[in-house]
Amino acid sequence: MTTDNKTIVVDALSGVVKTGNVDALASALHDDFIHHRPDGTSTTKTEWLAAVTAVPLRDLDVEILHILGESDTVAVYSHRRLGTGGPTIAVVEIWRFERGLITEGWEIIEPVDEAGAHALWWRAAAH
């Protein structure tokens, strides 16, 4: 099951990047899909797909660095960059599956160039 879930995630992400169309991703999502962001906001399947559609997907380079699967959960760590010269961003996504479809997603995005400064937050809190 985990191997199938990892394949579903990779195929959906690859389909979106290759075609610039969210159909490959949409078909992998449960109708009740919820997407969560670090700021505490959540969006429905329709809302999240609309936000993804707004990204110039054909210009997006995605390099999957790690993919892990356990039971009903798949985690993906990737680097992404818009071909138009934008910054490289590190992305961690966690996808939860039910009956072969993605039911929930969490996403954390950080510009790679800023990662060192962000890693120091705990030092400032200790002083």
Steps between C-alpha positions, in 0.01 A plus 500: 500500500778746589679438170176567314444821699852622423443424132170692505676807647796488258275445198266785603787746558675395178178533302438851628854616426518338154163621375443816704150366564368402843284215366760237596502635852124550522429138416723385791308712755197385696194724459529591872872588468627764742835682462668648809758781515739589786304819572201291605291559188339210318348482155263261325588302190344762273669793676841331508488393135410858403806625689724238334360594159612861557865385511677499159541122522668453162784723622544303824803273547443239772775277636370236741781435747327259740172314509395296800190290550352340810153347512258771376755784494750617238755778563684675218801731530576693182675804362304717259584797286310699245690489172462877482785542749311492826661376822540131573253395766508194723159336536386233743161348426320240704212318333247279681311238302164330539394226258762591240431875491674791669272625776721755677813693418742712700763721339796697631693725261828678570737685265827304501709820521323595826520158667813583704342807655178314577695227678612753763153576645558274798823675592327840519225352719759365747644847572 
